[in-house]
Each structure stands twice: as C-alpha cells, then as structure tokens.
C-alpha cells in the first residue's frame, strides 16, 4: 500500500466581519471520513490547520503553503486535501487575464498578507506533485470550480447524467453574459455579478491551456504559465466559478453545504464511482434547496465509472 498523507483546513474567521460557522465542523467530519478509509491521524501523516488551534496550526497564508508543500513532497504517495473557508477573487497582478481576476482561497490573515490565488495553488499542488503520487481534493468555498485550473471539468444534471464541460464554450458563454450585464449599466449588483462571471470565464479559459489541441495558441499568455501537468488529480468543488458556497444547518450544527453533501453521498454509497459521487452530491444539495452546482475537475481524462482512488 502506498503512503497516505492528508491536509485538512477549516477557517471560521472567528471574531471578524467575515466569520463563518461550519468550517471547523467540516474538518472534524472529513477527518472521521478519511480515517474510515485508511488515513492515519498521526502528525507524520496528517496536518490540521484551524483558526482555533493556536499559532502553530493557524491557517495563515505561510502555514497553508508550507503544509501544501509537505503534502505533495513525496513520491508514491496518496494525498488528500480538504479546504473549508472563504473563496474569492483578486486582481491579476500580471494583467494577463481577460477578466483581470484570479480565483483564490482565503487564509485567516488575508487582510494583512493577501489571498492565495489559483496560479499559486496550481504551482504548489499540481506542478509539485510527483508523477508517481495522486491527489484527491474537496474544496468547499465560493468560486471554487476551477481553482486549480485542471483541464477536465464534469457536472451532473438533475437526471444523473454527467457531462464534460467544453471549457472554451463555457468561458465564452460566461463572457457573453457578463458583457450583457455591462451593457445594461453598472449598478452595484450588476457590477458584482459581472465580476463573478468574468472570473468564471477566465478560469475556464485558463484551464484550456492544458489541452494539446490548444498548443497552437502558445503565444497567448494564459497558455504559457504552467507546463502540461497531466497527473492523477481529482477535485470535487462546492460550486461553479460564478457561484457562492453555502453554510448548512444540519441537526442544529453549522457545516459547509458541500462538505456535508459529499459525506452524505458516501453514506448512501460507501464505495461510489466518480460519476455516482458527483450525482449524489448534487442531488443532496438540490433536495436541501441549495442552488450551488458541484463539479468534478480532473488532471487527466479518466473513466468516471471507476471507483474512488483516495
């Protein structure tokens, strides 16, 4: 059996204007889930970062990146990553993106030290992952659909059919919708919505950099940033790029809706295929009146009817 390592991050932003309620509970629930699947909760195999565990294990930007580097540092390792907290968007510092935005995860010290953008996450999680290792992720945050810029994106419809998303067509559609909002005038709501749509479009178009059929577009900035990192990476994300991710109240306890729905899906089917897990997670969210649409993003084309590799 290969070595197994896990990194679990839950940030409630306690005492701030950005406070969440369910992220610590998400970590507890996911820790129990992966322990059942053979992961060990000892220091050499698992790191937990939460903003109630003291400075050493605080989910600061520095600690997050250090823990991520630890997670993917060894060959022949099965890696598991769970993040529950805020997701956001920041201005692209290089000015290369059509939207001018990058998707992010949000450390507890973001007001002082900034957010961690999708380019940085890709470099630390995807590029640094040894080819002999695998990575399984659950991201329960807003704007999470393409946070790692993985090339293949799948969604389930209400009938249980799973479709691979055409990244170029999806990006173009989001750009068109954003431009339609702009043409109607920039009220506060329209501006926020347009920025979300532009961010989603950019994420889709960036993910296309990994497709061989776009190699002829190498002169475009967004096709040059990363090498062709086709690795065994699977990510369940809480929503599309243009959506927000909700907190849930389950039996009076706050949890992230995505984390809750994913874990409930595995209770219904303890050994699901990727296709079944995606559909069951969507069904749990829809049945509970959550509008967010979970996605499965992967680093290489794969048979979705195979069972979890985690």
C-alpha positions in Angstrom: 0.0 0.0 0.0 1.3 3.5 -0.9 2.0 6.1 1.8 -1.1 8.2 2.6 -1.0 11.8 3.8 -3.8 14.3 4.4 -4.1 18.1 4.9 -7.4 19.4 6.4 -8.1 23.1 6.6 -11.0 24.8 8.3 -11.3 28.6 8.7 -14.2 30.2 10.6 -12.5 33.7 10.6 -13.7 33.9 14.2 -14.3 37.4 15.6 -14.1 39.1 12.2 -16.6 40.6 9.9 -16.1 37.7 7.6 -17.0 35.0 10.1 -18.3 31.6 9.0 -19.8 29.0 11.3 -19.3 25.5 9.9 -15.7 25.1 8.8 -14.3 23.6 12.0 -17.1 21.1 12.0 -16.3 20.2 8.4 -12.7 19.3 9.4 -14.0 17.1 12.2 -16.4 15.3 9.8 -13.9 14.9 7.0 -11.2 13.6 9.4 -13.6 10.9 10.5 -14.4 10.0 6.9 -10.9 9.6 5.7 -9.9 7.7 8.9 -12.5 5.2 8.0 -10.9 4.9 4.5 -7.4 4.1 6.0 -5.8 7.5 6.6 -3.9 7.9 9.9 -4.4 10.9 12.2 -0.8 11.0 13.4 1.5 14.0 13.0 3.7 12.4 10.4 0.7 11.6 8.2 -1.9 14.4 8.8 -1.8 18.1 9.3 -4.9 20.0 10.5 -5.0 23.8 10.3 -7.8 25.7 12.0 -8.1 29.1 13.5 -8.9 27.7 16.9 -5.8 25.6 17.4 -3.1 28.2 18.2 -0.4 29.9 16.3 1.5 26.8 15.2 -1.6 25.3 13.4 -3.2 28.6 12.4 -4.3 28.7 8.7 -2.2 31.7 7.8 -1.0 32.1 4.2 2.5 31.0 5.2 1.3 27.9 7.1 -1.1 26.9 4.3 1.6 26.9 1.6 4.1 25.2 3.9 1.5 22.5 4.7 0.6 22.1 1.0 4.3 21.7 0.1 4.6 19.0 2.8 1.5 17.2 1.4 2.9 16.7 -2.1 6.6 16.4 -1.2 7.0 12.6 -1.5 6.8 10.1 -4.4 4.4 7.2 -4.4 2.0 8.9 -2.0 -1.8 9.1 -2.0 -2.5 12.7 -0.9 -5.9 14.1 0.4 -6.6 17.8 0.7 -9.8 19.4 2.2 -10.4 23.1 2.4 -13.4 24.7 4.0 -13.4 28.5 4.2 -13.9 31.6 2.1 -13.1 31.6 -1.6 -12.7 34.8 -3.5 -11.2 36.7 -6.4 -8.4 39.2 -6.6 -7.0 41.4 -9.4 -4.5 39.6 -11.6 -1.1 41.2 -10.7 0.3 40.5 -14.1 -2.6 41.9 -16.0 -2.7 38.8 -18.3 -6.3 37.6 -17.7 -9.3 38.7 -19.8 -11.2 39.4 -16.7 -8.3 40.9 -14.7 -9.2 38.4 -11.9 -7.8 35.3 -10.3 -9.7 32.9 -8.1 -8.5 32.4 -4.6 -8.7 30.7 -1.2 -8.6 33.0 1.8 -6.1 32.4 4.7 -7.1 33.7 8.1 -4.5 36.6 7.8 -5.7 37.7 4.3 -6.3 41.3 5.4 -2.5 41.6 6.2 -0.9 39.2 3.8 -3.4 38.7 1.0 -5.1 35.7 -0.5 -3.7 32.6 -2.3 -4.6 32.7 -5.9 -5.2 29.9 -8.4 -1.8 30.3 -10.1 0.0 29.8 -6.8 -2.2 26.9 -5.8 -1.5 25.2 -9.2 2.2 25.6 -8.8 2.3 24.2 -5.2 -0.3 21.5 -5.5 -0.2 20.4 -9.2 3.2 21.2 -10.5 5.0 20.0 -7.4 3.0 16.7 -7.1 5.3 13.9 -8.1 4.0 11.9 -11.2 4.0 8.7 -9.1 1.7 10.3 -6.5 -2.1 11.0 -6.6 -4.1 13.9 -5.2 -7.8 13.9 -4.1 -9.3 17.3 -3.1 -12.5 18.6 -1.7 -12.9 22.4 -1.9 -15.9 23.8 0.0 -15.7 27.5 -0.9 -17.0 30.1 -3.3 -15.8 30.4 -6.8 -14.1 27.0 -6.5 -15.0 25.3 -9.8 -11.6 25.8 -11.5 -9.4 26.9 -8.6 -6.7 24.5 -9.5 -7.0 25.2 -13.3 -7.4 21.5 -14.1 -8.1 20.7 -17.7 -11.2 18.5 -17.5 -14.4 19.6 -15.8 -17.6 17.5 -15.3 -21.1 18.3 -14.0 -24.1 16.2 -13.2 -27.6 17.3 -14.4 -30.8 16.6 -12.5 -31.3 13.3 -14.2 -28.0 11.9 -13.1 -26.2 12.4 -16.5 -22.7 13.6 -16.1 -21.3 15.9 -18.9 -17.8 17.0 -19.6 -17.8 20.8 -19.9 -16.4 22.4 -23.0 -14.1 24.9 -21.3 -13.9 27.2 -24.3 -17.6 27.3 -24.9 -18.4 27.7 -21.2 -15.9 30.6 -20.9 -17.3 32.3 -24.0 -20.8 32.0 -22.7 -19.9 33.5 -19.3 -18.1 36.4 -21.0 -21.2 37.0 -23.2 -23.4 37.1 -20.1 -21.1 39.5 -18.3 -20.9 41.8 -21.3 -24.8 41.8 -21.4 -24.9 42.9 -17.8 -22.4 45.7 -18.5 -24.4 46.9 -21.5 -27.4 47.3 -19.1 -25.4 49.7 -16.9 -23.3 49.2 -13.8 -25.4 49.2 -10.8 -23.8 47.7 -7.7 -25.5 44.3 -8.1 -24.7 44.2 -11.9 -21.0 45.0 -11.2 -20.6 42.3 -8.6 -22.3 39.8 -10.8 -20.3 40.7 -13.9 -17.0 40.4 -12.0 -18.1 36.9 -10.9 -19.0 35.9 -14.4 -15.7 37.3 -15.8 -13.8 35.4 -13.1 -15.6 32.2 -14.1 -14.9 32.7 -17.8 -11.2 33.3 -17.1 -10.9 30.2 -15.0 -12.5 28.1 -17.8 -10.3 29.6 -20.5 -7.2 29.2 -18.3 -8.0 25.5 -17.8 -7.8 25.1 -21.6 -4.1 25.8 -21.5 -3.6 22.2 -20.6 -5.3 20.8 -23.7 -3.0 19.6 -26.5 -5.4 20.9 -29.2 -4.6 24.4 -28.0 -0.9 24.1 -28.3 -1.0 26.3 -31.4 -2.2 29.1 -29.1 1.1 29.2 -27.2 1.6 32.8 -27.9 -1.4 33.6 -25.6 -0.2 34.4 -22.1 -2.7 32.1 -20.4 -1.3 29.1 -22.3 2.3 29.7 -21.1 2.1 29.9 -17.3 2.4 26.2 -16.4 3.8 23.0 -18.0 1.4 20.3 -19.2 0.7 18.9 -15.8 -1.4 15.9 -16.6 -1.5 13.9 -13.3 -3.9 11.8 -11.3 -5.6 14.6 -9.6 -9.4 14.7 -8.8 -11.1 17.6 -7.2 -14.7 17.9 -6.0 -15.6 21.6 -5.7 -18.5 23.1 -4.0 -19.9 25.2 -6.9 -19.3 26.7 -10.3 -16.8 29.5 -10.7 -19.6 32.1 -10.8 -21.4 30.7 -7.7 -21.1 31.1 -3.9 -21.0 28.2 -1.5 -23.4 28.0 1.4 -23.2 27.1 5.1 -25.7 24.5 6.1 -27.6 23.9 9.4 -27.7 20.1 10.0 -29.4 19.0 13.2 -28.6 22.4 14.6 -24.9 22.2 13.8 -23.3 24.5 11.2 -21.4 22.7 8.4 -20.4 23.6 4.8 -23.1 22.5 2.5 -20.7 21.0 0.0 -18.8 19.0 2.7 -22.0 17.8 4.2 -23.5 16.8 0.9 -20.3 14.9 -0.2 -20.1 13.0 3.0 -23.8 12.2 3.0 -23.4 10.8 -0.6 -20.7 8.4 0.7 -23.1 7.2 3.4 -25.7 6.4 0.7 -23.0 4.6 -1.4 -19.8 3.8 0.6 -17.8 2.8 -2.5 -19.1 5.1 -5.2 -17.7 5.7 -8.7 -16.7 9.3 -9.5 -19.9 9.6 -11.6 -22.1 8.4 -8.7 -20.4 10.6 -6.1 -20.8 13.7 -8.3 -24.5 13.0 -9.0 -25.3 12.0 -5.4 -23.6 15.2 -4.1 -25.6 17.3 -6.4 -28.8 15.5 -5.5 -28.2 16.1 -1.8 -27.7 19.8 -2.3 -30.7 20.2 -4.6 -33.0 18.2 -2.3 -31.9 20.5 0.5 -32.7 23.6 -1.6 -29.1 24.7 -2.2 -28.7 26.1 -5.7 -24.9 25.6 -6.0 -23.8 23.0 -8.6 -20.8 20.9 -7.5 -18.2 20.0 -10.1 -15.6 17.3 -10.6 -12.3 18.6 -12.1 -9.5 16.2 -13.0 -6.0 16.4 -14.3 -6.3 13.8 -17.0 -9.1 12.1 -18.9 -10.3 9.2 -16.9 -13.1 6.6 -16.7 -15.7 8.2 -14.4 -17.2 4.7 -13.7 -14.1 3.6 -11.8 -14.3 3.8 -8.0 -12.6 6.4 -5.9 -8.8 6.3 -5.8 -8.1 8.1 -2.5 
